[in-house]
Amino acid sequence: MYKVFVKDALLILTSDLSDTNHQDYYMLNGNAIQTAIDALANKKLKQAYIYHPNHEEILKKFTKKIPLQVAAGGVVTNKKGKVLFIYRNDKWDLPKGKLKKGESLEKAAIREVEEETGVKGLKLENHLKTTYHIFKSGGTYRLKEVHWFAMKTSYDGKLKGQKSEGIAKVKWMGPKKIQKALENSYVNIRMLFGYA
């Protein structure tokens, strides 16, 4: 099963019909996918299911209908235990971005954090989770697959948001500020912190 967020709604790709409770499920084909995503994006549904009997094939077949963009990002902690957040598009988010041709997930995650925040000296710890969300670009829905990595840094220099990416603020946050920021964040970011 794959959980794909469409704004704050959930699209579940599943090979098990018992997951669906036989409500709001669609077979894996182009028209059904478009219908389900439109209904979720327009808040006509809070949750929908895309069904295909073969679990190994479901994501591959889905991405033949909805183009895939692979990205990587970081949950960065400093020596004070605070986590690095960015503010973009009126929401708190974590630094991430798409891979360059031939780039590994790990290198992309570090590069994107450095570019978007100005933070240096990043040490990659481990892969945390992979999240999926749908976004629209040029009038076309796309699936973004984001590979999240835990990172540490002892950097205490100036934080600098990448203006060309629309990043208005970059901040280190402790537990209370993280909770507040997550109230104005994306579901997949809240999920990384165990709030979704």
N, C-alpha and C positions, 0 to 999 in steps of 0.2 A: 504494500500500500504506500502511495506517495501523497503527502499533504501539500497542496498547491494553494497559495493565498491569492485571491483576487480582491484587492483592497482589503477589507476586514472579513470578507466571506471566504469560505473554504470549499475548494474543489478537491475531491478525493479520487485518485486514480486507483482502482482496485480490480483484482482478479477474483474476488470473493463476493458473490451477490448477497451473502448474509450480512456483510458490512453495511449494505445500503438500506436495510429495513424496507426494501422495495419502494422507497420514496425518492423522487427527484433523481433518478438515475438515467443515464444516457449511454447508448452503445458508442464504442470508439469509432466515430467517423467524423468527417469534416463539419457537416451541418450540425450534428449534435454537440460537438465541442463548441462551436461558435454560439449556439443557442444557450448552452450552459454558462459559458463565460459572460455573455451579454446579460443573462438573468442575474448572475452574481454581481457583476459590475454595476448594474442599475438597481441593485438592492431589492430585486423581486424574489430572490432566494438568499438564504443565509448560508446554505450548504447544498452541494450537489455532488453526484458521483458519476464518474466515467468508468464504464465497465469494459474489460477485455478479459477473456478466459486465461490468457497466458501472462503470468506475472513478469517473466523475463522480457517479454516483448512490449509491455504496456507503455513504458516511457519512450522507447524507441519509436513506436508507432505514433504516440502523441506528438513527439517532436517532428514528425513528418508533416503534421498538420499545423503546428504552432512552432515557429522557428526557435531554436534554443540558443541562449547566450550564456556562456559559462563565465562565472566571476569568482573572485576570492576576496576575503576580508579578514579583519582581525578584531578580536576582543582583547584590547591591550590594557595591561595593568602596570602601574608604576610602582616604585619602591614603597610608596605610602599605601598601596592597596587600592588606589583609585582607578577607575576605568575611564578610558578615553571615548568621548562621544563627539559627534558632529551634528550641527543643526543645518538642515537643508530642506527646502520645499516646505517650510513651516512645521517640520517634524524633527524630533531627535532620532538620530540614526547612528550606525557604526560605519567606519570607513571601509569601503569595498569598491571593487571595479572589475571590469572585464579583463580577461587574459589577452596578452599580445600573442601573436603567432609564435608558436614554439616555446612559449613560456610555461614553466611549471606552476602549479597551483600555489605552492609555497612562495616562490619568487614573486608571483603576482600579488599575493596578499601583502607581503612586506613592501613592495613598490607602491601599491595603492595607499597603504597607511601613511607611508612617508610623503607621497605626493599630496594627499588630501589634508594632512594635519601638520606637516613639518617635523614630526617626531622622528628621531634617529636612534640608532643603537638597538634596534628591535631584535629580540631573540625569540624565535618560534619554539613553542612548547609542544603542542599537539593539535590534531584535527578535532574540533568540537562537534560539528554537525553540518549537514548540508540542508539548506532551506530552498524552497521553490516559491516563486511568485510570478504572476502574470502582470505585464505592463504593456502599454500601448506606445508604439513608436512609428511615426509616419502613417498613422491610421491602421497599423497592423498589430495584432496581439503577438506578444513574444513571451516565451518562458525563460525566466532568469533562474539559473541554478547557481546558488552561492555556497561556496565551501568556506566555512568559518574556522579560523585557527586561533587558539589561545596564544598570546604573546606577552612578553615581559620587556620592560625597558627601565633604565635608570636615568633616562633623559629628563632634564628639568629646565630645558631652554624654552624659548618662546614658541607658542603654538600658532600656526598660521594656516587658516582655512584656504583651500584652493578655490579662488573666486571663479575661475573658468568652469568649475563643477557646481557652482551655486552654493558653496558652503559658506554660510554667514558667521558661524561660530564654531570653535573647537574648545572643549572643556574636559578637565579631569573631574570625575564625580565619585563621591563616596556613596554608601548604601542608601541614605535618605534621599539624596539628590537623584540617584538612579531610579528609585521608585517613582519619584515625581516625573522624571523625564519619560519613563515608560508609559505614563498615562497619555502622553502625546507622542507616541511612536508607532511603529508598524507591528502587526501581529507576529511576524517572523522574528523581529528583534525581541519582543516580549518573551517569545518562546525560548530564545537562547538563555534568558535569565530565569526560566521556569515559571513565567506568569501567563502562559497561554495553554 
